[in-house]
Amino acid sequence: MEMNKTIDAFLERKEIAVAGASPKKGNWGQALVKELRKKGYDVFPVNPKYEQIEGIKCYPSVTELPGNVENLILAVNPERAMEIIEQSSGTGIKRIWLNQGIGDGAYSAVGLELLKKKKMEFVYGFCPMMFFGKGMHKFHFWMRKNLGKTPVEYVKN
C-alpha cells in the first residue's frame, strides 16, 4: 500500500476524528482539533473523559462516531492506540494516522502490525501537520523526505 494515497484520502475527506484531544493547555490533540478546524475540516474529538473540546461535542469512543467519519488521527500513547485500533474494527473508520512528532507518539511496531492484520489504511512516521499545516511543518517534512527519514510505504514524489 502506498502511504501517499492514504495521506491524500485524509486531506480530501472533510471529516476527521482526533482521539486523545483534551481541553488541557498544551495537549497535542487539542492543537490538532484547532488547526484542522481552521483548515475547514469537520473535527470529531474522541475522549471518554470530556463532553466537549473547543466547543465541539466530544465522543467517548470511536464506536460512537457518525458513520461518515472515515479518518482517525491517534494522538495517544502506543498502548492506548492499540485499544482504539481494536475498537475501530467494524466502524466507519477506514484510515488511521499514528500521530508522530518528537518520539514515537502513537506508533508502535505492534500497532502497525495490528493495522495491517485488520487491513486498515494507515499513516505513521509523520506528524499530520506536515501535510495539513504550513511553515515550519512543511520544512520539517521537506527535511525528512530529503534525508531519507520516511517510512518505506511512503513513495517519494
Summary of the structure (lengths in Angstrom):
residues: 157
radius of gyration: 14.4
end to end distance: 15.2
largest distance: 42.1
contacts: 486
relative contact order: 0.17
helix: 38%
strand: 17%
